[in-house]
Structure formats: C-alpha cells, structure tokens
C-alpha cells in the first residue's frame, strides 16, 4: 500500500506531525515505530511493516500487509488516509 501527500510545513513540523500519526497508528494497529534517519520512520507489528518518508514537500507511507490484512486493505487505507490527512493535509488535486 502506498499513500502520498503533499505538505506545506517546515521539515521539523512535518516530522512532529508524523510522530503524531505514528502514535495514532500504534494505538489503532499495535504498530511499533522508530526513526531510522531524519527523514525515514520505520514501523512493524500487527501484520504490517513499512516506512514513512518525509521531505520538504511530501510525506509518503509505504506498507507491506500480511495476507489477512490484504483482505481488509480498503478499510485500512481509509483509516490511515484519514489520520494522515488530519496531520498533514488533504490529498493532492488530481484535476
């Protein structure tokens, strides 16, 4: 699963907002996470592994789901997108 969002925050502010996202995902899905570098947060647990990459313009979440979670991927995607949009912003305009 790949979810990408543009943002208009300073890098340190985006970093703080991703920390809040990670806390939310930990509570909802039992995911453990840590910053592997300044721009890369890695997570695992609850049948998912992946990363969140941030830069000056965007945030990208990449997740690999277990077979069981793939069955409910649309629901998981909706929950994660909602949380990400609360922290970072709305999806990019594709018109």
C-alpha positions in Angstrom: 0.0 0.0 0.0 1.3 3.4 -0.9 -0.1 6.7 0.2 1.4 10.1 -0.6 0.5 13.6 0.5 2.0 17.0 -0.3 2.5 19.3 2.7 3.4 22.9 3.3 5.2 22.6 6.6 8.8 23.1 7.6 10.6 19.8 7.8 10.7 19.8 11.6 7.0 20.5 11.8 6.2 17.6 9.3 8.4 15.4 11.5 6.4 16.3 14.6 3.1 15.6 12.7 4.4 12.2 11.6 5.2 11.4 15.2 1.5 12.1 16.0 0.5 9.9 13.1 2.8 7.1 14.4 1.3 7.4 17.9 -2.2 7.1 16.4 -1.3 4.0 14.3 0.4 2.4 17.3 -2.9 2.7 19.3 -5.1 1.6 16.4 -3.0 -1.2 14.9 -0.3 -2.1 17.5 2.4 -0.8 15.3 5.9 -0.1 16.7 7.9 2.6 15.1 11.2 4.4 15.3 13.1 7.0 13.2 15.8 5.2 11.3 17.0 8.5 9.9 15.9 12.2 10.0 13.5 11.5 7.0 12.6 7.8 7.5 10.3 6.3 10.1 10.0 2.5 10.0 7.2 0.5 11.5 6.1 -3.0 12.1 3.6 -5.1 14.0 0.0 -6.2 13.7 0.7 -7.9 10.3 2.2 -4.8 8.6 5.7 -3.5 8.0 6.7 -0.3 6.2 8.1 3.2 6.3 7.1 6.8 6.2 9.4 9.0 4.2 9.3 12.8 4.6 10.9 15.6 2.7 10.4 19.4 2.3 7.3 18.9 0.1 5.7 15.5 0.7 5.0 12.5 3.0 4.9 9.0 1.6 3.7 5.9 3.5 4.7 2.5 2.1 3.3 -0.6 3.8 3.5 -4.3 3.2 0.5 -6.1 4.6 0.1 -9.7 5.7 -2.4 -11.9 3.7 -5.0 -11.4 6.4 -4.6 -7.6 6.3 -4.8 -7.5 2.5 -8.3 -8.8 2.8 -9.3 -5.5 4.6 -6.9 -3.2 2.8 -9.6 -0.8 1.6 -10.7 -0.2 5.2 -7.2 0.1 6.5 -6.3 2.5 3.7 -9.3 4.7 4.5 -8.4 4.8 8.2 -4.7 5.6 7.5 -5.6 8.3 4.9 -8.0 9.9 7.4 -5.3 10.1 10.1 -2.7 11.3 7.6 -5.0 14.0 6.2 -5.7 15.2 9.8 -1.9 15.6 10.4 -0.6 16.6 7.0 -3.4 17.8 4.7 -5.7 16.8 2.0 -4.8 14.6 -0.9 -3.3 16.3 -3.9 -5.7 17.7 -6.5 -5.6 15.3 -9.5 -7.6 17.5 -11.9 
